[in-house]
Amino acid sequence: MPLTTLLPGSAPAWGASFTADGVNFALAAPDATRVELCLFDDTGTTELQRIALPARTGPVWHGLLPGAGAGQVYGYRVHGPWAPTQGHRFNPAKLLLDPYAWEVVGRYDGSDLHWAHTPESARGVQQPDPRDNSATALKARVVSALPPASAGPKIDPAQRVLYELHVKGFTQLHPEVPLHLRGTYAGLAHPAAIAHLKALGITTVSVMPVAARADEERLQHLGLSNYWGYSPIAWSAPEPRYWSGTPGSSPRSEFRAMVDALHAAGLEVILDVVYNHTAETDEFGPLLSLRGIANATYYHLEPEDPARYINWTGCGNCVNLNHPIVLRTVMDSLRTWVQDFGVDGFRFDLAPVMARGTQEAGYRFQPHAPWLLAVAQDPVLRNRLMVVEPWDIGPGGYQLGAFPHGWLEWNDRFRDTQRSAWLRHSASRGALAHHLAGSADAFAHGQRAAHSSVNFVTAHDGFNLMDVVSYCERHNQANGEHNRDGHGHNLSVNHGVEGASDLPAVQEARARHRRTLLAATVLSLGTPMLLAGDELGHTQGGNNNAYCQDNATTWLRWDALAHHETAFWARAIALRRQLPALQASGWWRSSAESTGCGQVATWALPDGRTLQPADWDAPHGGAMAVARQAGTPDAVLLLLNPSPHEQVFCLPQGAWRVVLDSAVPELPSEGVPVVSTVITLQADSLMLLTW
């Protein structure tokens, strides 16, 4: 390859961008003293040239490579002081991945060759490692821009139903997806996969993280990987492990085609994104990208010891979105997923980290943090679906209800209350009713909508639905942490047998509890979220932290259809869609209120009497009924029996029809007319009636 001279280029567009004369490279590295662009062969194994970026504008180093085009593989070497105690970890012996990489070449192998410091200084005073790692370091590939993405379907927020899935796990064992497509973006786009989503009736697919990742060194040494994907290293590049390798495609084009296929089926797509930390972990982790480019800029460092990282994530580091360079990098990444790939919104992992203030502000959560304000004014992002996990592990990290108007929040209080009520009989009527009615204490303020609470009883993190009713204890030994990882407070039951059981009574009780928890989620006020595989009876063998299990533990077993309850799920979701009284169109209000929007909801004891304060506060709860829109053609009656005994209910006057009963797997499509003024509800079950 002939020696190349870089032209000055320009600073405005960061990353690698095309111009009429070649490719412009721009990297923000405010504390660097020199930045070298390293060019590689197509495989990314041989370094061909190393050229200093010739120009600098403010914090941005830049240069134009004449005649370059798509396919060029590159990385950076960034020079500057090795001064960990001052927050600087520059080491030009290590090749660094562009934070704006759109396609990643190679895979981090977990070796100490990628440490910034020498192995022998890992636990002492750290010294820079002089070994060159370019042959196996991660690189970026210059790629052509995708055409602008088309808009997705318009989903009524009052009818939205989320469905959280993993791209690989959803189809890896699907018998109707061609073998070479299983576990890939193309597999999720296959008609057989989409047919299941449509049969369920969900509206919105919440895809677990797919940004290119670097698996933790510890996991790799155990033969494991960060399967969930919460170890990102390239925020804007789809993970190549989920690419089918189909000729003529790329990870980018295949992910885009997947989104297009889901849109064509009328489904929204939101993407779980991880901007709160990176795969570089703590001060003993690898030097892969941001740490070697601008460590003191990108990360929150300990004020008293900048050689160490603040760790509100539990993953070793925290990204500092208070800095304009970091904020721009994240905002550009979000716009890339929308404009290039067509995603309809995002679910933000550990979102309070992204909205914490500066050291001067005590690092407290800021409702008007730069990131939140930036999204609010951004014309590309401000009308997208934004969902947050509203907690981190730092001080004051639990922020349920604190996010802006229009944003949705995962509601773990709903999860815990439902499990307490239906599985442990330990939630009061008041607590159960409160969360079924949208958790108003957290969300009915600041003109927030009734769909703000994302109601769920299971998610990727924790027991799935089969295991919630099959295990009292976590069984995480396979994770290599001596069963210490994962949550110990699961509010689960095993019905007398820990794990799988072929006893008919145990199987029936477990199935009834699964249907009840599902129905309570779908029929509550808010936005229901369901976990993929729960409808199939999938089990993880009691592993409630299967983040590193890329195997049959997490891959959905479609051959378990003898145990599946897809028809019940589909019926519950269809009823929510069909009956206005079940939709999150407004906050519930009592009949005594003369004004206000939303639905009228009246609560009663099984004998029809109005609940008194002592009835609400009974520590072990009890049966109750809630009528919505009573006296109108849209009236529905929900009977709840979170007790271990059957309960007789006196029905309000009218011609009622049972349309859903969690004690019964299937009902006639038209429901079952009620011919008496009383009805018996089985233990730990609920029933929905309409006029």
C-alpha positions, -999 to 999 in steps of 0.1 A, spaced: 0 0 0 16 33 -10 22 58 17 -7 81 22 -7 118 33 -37 130 52 -53 163 43 -66 185 72 -102 175 68 -128 190 91 -141 187 126 -180 190 125 -188 153 116 -173 129 142 -163 94 132 -156 83 97 -177 102 71 -177 104 33 -168 135 14 -164 141 -23 -126 135 -19 -125 105 4 -132 97 41 -129 123 68 -119 110 102 -126 130 134 -120 120 170 -128 140 201 -98 136 224 -94 169 244 -65 158 266 -45 140 239 -11 153 226 -12 133 193 -37 110 175 -26 85 149 -50 69 124 -40 33 118 -51 16 86 -55 -22 83 -61 -49 57 -97 -61 51 -94 -87 78 -82 -62 104 -51 -83 114 -23 -65 96 -15 -28 103 -6 -12 70 -1 24 79 0 47 108 -6 84 101 -9 113 125 -42 132 122 -28 166 109 -54 191 123 -71 199 155 -101 221 161 -108 225 198 -110 191 213 -114 173 179 -85 158 159 -92 153 122 -79 144 88 -91 135 54 -79 103 37 -81 110 -1 -96 83 -23 -107 61 7 -141 44 6 -163 19 22 -146 -12 36 -116 5 50 -107 -9 84 -91 14 110 -84 22 146 -66 49 166 -35 53 187 -39 82 211 -9 98 228 -9 117 260 2 114 297 1 82 316 -12 96 348 -40 74 363 -40 95 395 -50 124 374 -75 105 354 -54 99 323 -46 65 309 -32 72 275 -12 43 260 -4 45 222 8 9 223 -29 0 224 -51 3 194 -85 19 202 -119 15 187 -137 47 173 -166 56 196 -185 63 163 -178 29 149 -208 17 128 -193 -18 121 -169 -36 144 -142 -59 131 -128 -86 155 -138 -97 189 -122 -89 223 -106 -121 236 -102 -112 272 -64 -114 273 -42 -91 294 -26 -79 261 -55 -54 260 -48 -39 294 -34 -4 295 -12 -14 325 13 -42 328 -1 -75 343 24 -74 371 12 -40 382 -25 -48 382 -29 -46 419 -1 -21 427 11 11 412 1 7 376 26 11 348 18 14 311 20 -19 292 43 -15 261 30 -45 243 13 -38 209 -21 -53 206 -31 -42 172 -34 -77 156 -63 -87 179 -77 -53 189 -112 -42 179 -113 -20 148 -140 -1 129 -149 -5 93 -159 24 71 -194 17 58 -218 34 35 -248 51 50 -281 32 49 -310 50 32 -333 69 56 -356 46 75 -393 47 71 -416 55 100 -430 26 121 -467 20 129 -486 44 150 -496 26 182 -522 40 206 -504 44 239 -536 33 257 -534 -1 239 -497 -7 238 -484 -41 250 -446 -46 253 -429 -79 247 -393 -82 258 -372 -106 238 -336 -115 230 -327 -116 193 -308 -149 196 -328 -167 223 -361 -161 206 -353 -182 175 -322 -202 183 -344 -234 188 -374 -224 166 -382 -254 144 -399 -233 117 -370 -209 112 -343 -222 88 -313 -235 106 -289 -209 91 -311 -180 103 -318 -192 138 -305 -168 165 -300 -139 141 -316 -107 131 -329 -124 100 -343 -152 122 -364 -127 141 -376 -112 108 -387 -147 95 -424 -151 90 -426 -179 116 -412 -157 143 -434 -128 134 -464 -151 132 -461 -159 169 -458 -122 178 -489 -115 158 -508 -145 173 -501 -131 208 -515 -97 199 -486 -77 213 -479 -43 198 -443 -35 206 -412 -56 206 -386 -46 232 -353 -59 219 -326 -66 244 -292 -49 238 -277 -55 204 -249 -29 204 -215 -45 197 -202 -58 230 -170 -70 247 -175 -99 271 -159 -95 305 -125 -112 310 -139 -132 339 -167 -147 319 -144 -155 290 -121 -174 313 -151 -195 324 -162 -202 289 -192 -178 292 -203 -145 276 -224 -115 284 -254 -129 266 -278 -102 277 -255 -77 260 -250 -53 289 -213 -48 281 -213 -24 252 -182 -12 234 -196 3 202 -229 21 209 -239 25 173 -229 -8 157 -251 -39 157 -235 -69 174 -220 -90 145 -227 -123 164 -264 -119 155 -257 -115 118 -266 -146 97 -237 -139 73 -260 -141 43 -241 -130 12 -248 -94 2 -258 -84 37 -240 -70 68 -249 -67 105 -262 -32 97 -283 -41 67 -297 -73 84 -307 -54 116 -324 -28 94 -343 -55 75 -354 -70 107 -369 -37 119 -385 -32 85 -401 -67 87 -415 -61 121 -429 -27 110 -445 -43 80 -463 -66 104 -476 -36 123 -452 -40 153 -433 -12 170 -396 -19 178 -378 -4 208 -342 -11 216 -327 -17 250 -297 6 251 -268 8 276 -252 43 278 -246 42 316 -214 22 315 -191 4 290 -173 -29 287 -140 -13 299 -152 -20 335 -131 -7 364 -95 4 368 -83 -31 362 -103 -36 330 -92 -35 294 -82 -4 273 -105 -8 243 -119 27 234 -131 55 256 -106 49 284 -77 54 261 -92 83 241 -105 106 269 -108 87 302 -114 118 324 -140 131 299 -161 100 294 -162 85 329 -172 96 364 -140 93 384 -136 92 422 -129 128 432 -104 118 459 -87 93 437 -92 98 399 -74 65 393 -106 48 404 -141 48 388 -174 57 405 -195 26 402 -233 33 405 -239 6 379 -223 -24 395 -204 -29 362 -172 -11 371 -177 24 357 -203 51 349 -205 73 318 -206 110 324 -233 126 303 -228 160 319 -198 166 296 -208 180 262 -185 156 243 -201 126 260 -236 139 256 -231 145 219 -217 110 214 -247 95 230 -273 117 212 -256 110 179 -258 73 186 -295 75 195 -303 94 163 -283 67 144 -306 39 157 -337 60 147 -326 74 113 -305 46 100 -322 16 115 -358 28 121 -363 19 157 -393 35 173 -379 42 207 -356 30 235 -355 14 269 -326 29 289 -308 6 313 -300 21 347 -313 54 335 -306 75 367 -269 72 361 -274 91 329 -292 119 347 -269 123 377 -255 158 383 -219 169 387 -197 165 418 -207 201 428 -244 190 428 -236 160 449 -241 136 419 -278 137 427 -304 127 401 -315 157 381 -350 159 366 -336 185 342 -303 168 335 -286 177 302 -295 143 287 -332 147 295 -333 182 282 -314 173 250 -339 145 242 -368 169 249 -357 194 223 -343 170 197 -366 169 166 -356 133 159 -360 119 194 -385 139 213 -416 121 199 -401 86 202 -411 61 228 -389 64 258 -388 38 285 -365 38 315 -353 15 342 -357 41 369 -330 29 394 -293 24 398 -273 12 428 -259 45 438 -271 68 466 -306 81 459 -307 58 429 -343 47 431 -362 73 410 -396 56 402 -419 83 389 -392 110 385 -388 110 348 -404 135 324 -439 137 311 -444 113 282 -417 88 294 -426 53 306 -409 36 336 -405 0 346 -425 -4 378 -409 -30 401 -434 -22 428 -461 -35 406 -441 -67 401 -435 -72 438 -470 -64 449 -485 -89 424 -462 -116 435 -468 -109 471 -506 -109 467 -511 -139 444 -482 -161 455 -476 -152 491 -510 -138 502 -491 -110 519 -502 -78 502 -531 -57 515 -561 -50 494 -550 -14 493 -516 -22 479 -530 -46 453 -557 -21 442 -532 8 441 -509 -9 417 -537 -24 395 -549 12 392 -516 25 378 -495 33 408 -509 68 410 -486 79 439 -456 76 415 -472 87 382 -504 107 386 -486 140 389 -472 166 364 -499 157 339 -483 123 334 -505 99 315 -522 67 328 -499 45 306 -467 58 323 -462 28 345 -447 -3 327 -464 -31 346 -446 -64 346 -443 -95 368 -412 -109 350 -384 -95 329 -351 -107 316 -336 -99 350 -349 -123 376 -370 -155 375 -391 -160 345 -428 -169 350 -424 -207 351 -396 -203 377 -415 -178 398 -440 -206 405 -415 -235 406 -386 -223 428 -382 -208 462 -345 -203 459 -322 -191 430 -300 -217 414 -273 -197 397 -243 -220 402 -236 -221 364 -228 -184 365 -195 -191 383 -202 -169 413 -210 -196 439 -247 -188 437 -241 -153 453 -253 -134 422 -289 -125 414 -316 -112 436 -324 -131 468 -358 -116 474 -379 -132 446 -414 -135 463 -417 -168 446 -433 -202 455 -426 -237 444 -459 -254 453 -441 -280 475 -416 -291 449 -384 -272 441 -381 -273 403 -398 -295 377 -427 -317 388 -449 -343 371 -475 -342 399 -508 -331 383 -519 -310 413 -486 -291 413 -487 -285 376 -523 -273 378 -516 -249 406 -485 -235 388 -504 -230 356 -532 -212 374 -508 -189 391 -491 -181 358 -524 -173 341 -534 -151 371 -502 -131 371 -504 -126 334 -540 -115 335 -534 -91 364 -506 -75 343 -526 -72 311 -558 -60 328 -541 -34 350 -539 3 343 -506 12 326 -486 -3 299 -482 -41 303 -449 -58 295 -446 -95 290 -414 -116 288 -408 -138 258 -411 -175 266 -434 -171 295 -463 -181 273 -443 -212 263 -437 -224 298 -400 -218 293 -378 -224 324 -343 -214 332 -339 -241 358 -342 -216 387 -314 -193 374 -326 -158 381 -295 -140 367 -289 -158 334 -270 -129 319 -241 -151 309 -259 -182 298 -259 -183 260 -273 -218 258 -305 -238 264 -310 -221 297 -321 -190 279 -329 -202 244 -367 -205 242 -379 -241 239 -406 -242 213 -410 -279 217 -426 -272 251 -458 -264 234 -477 -291 254 -473 -267 283 -479 -234 266 -508 -211 272 -505 -189 242 -542 -190 236 -549 -176 271 -524 -149 266 -538 -139 233 -573 -138 247 -563 -115 275 -544 -92 252 -573 -92 227 -598 -82 254 -576 -53 264 -575 -41 228 -613 -46 223 -627 -32 256 -623 5 262 -626 1 299 -594 -20 299 -573 5 281 -550 31 297 -569 61 283 -571 80 316 -567 76 354 -594 57 372 -617 79 394 -644 71 419 -680 76 411 -682 103 438 -660 126 417 -681 149 396 -653 160 374 -622 146 358 -613 125 328 -607 88 328 -628 58 338 -651 54 368 -639 26 390 -657 13 421 -643 -12 445 -664 -36 466 -661 -66 489 -673 -100 476 -707 -94 492 -711 -61 474 -704 -38 503 -682 -8 499 -647 -12 512 -640 5 545 -605 17 557 -600 -15 577 -608 -36 547 -582 -19 526 -555 -22 552 -559 -59 562 -523 -72 561 -532 -104 543 -555 -88 518 -585 -106 506 -610 -109 477 -625 -78 461 -642 -66 430 -636 -35 408 -663 -24 383 -652 0 356 -676 22 337 -705 6 356 -739 13 342 -726 19 307 -724 -4 276 -686 -5 282 -689 -18 318 -665 -45 329 -662 -63 363 -630 -77 375 -632 -102 404 -600 -108 424 -594 -136 448 -558 -135 461 -564 -160 488 -558 -198 492 -596 -205 493 -624 -202 468 -647 -172 472 -683 -165 464 -691 -131 449 -724 -114 447 -727 -98 413 -741 -63 406 -774 -63 388 -771 -69 351 -766 -96 324 -730 -105 330 -708 -128 308 -675 -144 319 -649 -136 292 -617 -145 311 -611 -168 340 -575 -175 351 -587 -207 367 -598 -220 333 -573 -223 304 -599 -218 277 -634 -204 274 -657 -202 244 -649 -173 222 -682 -156 231 -677 -162 268 -700 -179 293 -733 -162 304 -738 -159 342 -773 -172 351 -771 -165 388 -766 -135 410 -736 -151 426 -704 -167 412 -676 -187 427 -640 -178 421 -613 -203 427 -583 -196 449 -556 -174 436 -575 -165 405 -592 -136 388 -622 -133 365 -633 -107 340 -669 -102 332 -686 -79 306 -722 -69 299 
